[in-house]
Amino acid sequence: MKELSYEEYELECKKREEENEIYLQFFEDDLKEAGLSDKTIKNHYQNVEFYLNTYLLREEPKEMVEGCYGLEMYFGYFFIRKCMWSSSATIKSTAASLKKFYKCMLKYHKIEEKDYKYLCFNIKESMEDWLRECQKYDEGLY
């Protein structure tokens, strides 16, 4: 991506946030349709909204689909060091939220099957590493 001025960056982030709001509405509607409790829906929504609108936009305004490929840095570094609420449990629950969200995006043809499969594979293969990193961080080993 080309270097953006601050104004261009702000405009791109606003555009991404507006797109993400549409995706999040699809997601929320699907969760409601599945009969989940309001509390569960709120937790999933907040986990995904933070990932999309905070993490994916922090350095450059990335599109939602790029989030399928950003989990290593998110869970392996950013989440455990920058989010006060990070724990083994929140890593697992946030990963579950992201899987649900991206499965919904696949259902509505907003991502391709290869994107979703990569995300699921990455979560499965990397979860233990992320949990270990979180434990090390919590124990002050960094």
Secondary structure, 3 states (H helix, E strand, C coil): CCCCCHHHHHHHHHHHHHHHHHHHHHHHHHHHHCCCCHHHHHHHHHHHHHHHHHHCCCCCCCCHHHHHHCHHHHHHHHHHHHCCCCCHHHHHHHHHHHHHHHHHHHHCCCCCHHHHHHHHHHHHHHHHHHHHHHHHHHCCCC
